Amino acid sequence: MAVFFIAAGALLFITNASAWWQGYSAAVPLDQHDQLPKPKRTAAIGEPIGTLLIPKLNLALPIFHGTEEEQLKKGVGHDVRSALPGERNNVVLSGHRDTVFQQLGKVGVDDVLIVATATDTFTYQVRNVRIVDADDRTVIVPKPRATLTVTTCYPFHFIGNAPKRYVLVAELIRG
């Protein structure tokens, strides 16, 4: 019986380590962002729609249309219920705290987030940092102006399903 539990534990570890590495390796330094998947002008679920550039962290992260586990394993997910980058509304991006967004807590008010798409580049400035309950749906509500909302689970070093969300709310300043 002990051998069974050891084998099951090893299998779970390998599976989770593989998923973690896939998400972790999605991030590249800013100067290498041309190596990320090329966004399309229109995208189906799972296809790349752009790149999230975080200058403060020197990171470039691929953005995929959809926020299911399949997309979040590859990079940042775009909530399909939200606007597309540059639109006058709320663009919602999400990612895992232990892969692509493990350093997101270092980003705060007045920092810049850039979304590059196939057609344009949009620069947003963080105006608010919020910590909300995991079931708080105010992060996906429509906004009267072009807004970028970036979310991840919180606390960053929590083991298991985190009870909160770390939320950056940024407004479009150029693009």
Order of alpha helices (4+ residues) and beta strands (2+ residues): alpha-beta-beta-beta-alpha-beta-beta-beta-beta-beta-beta
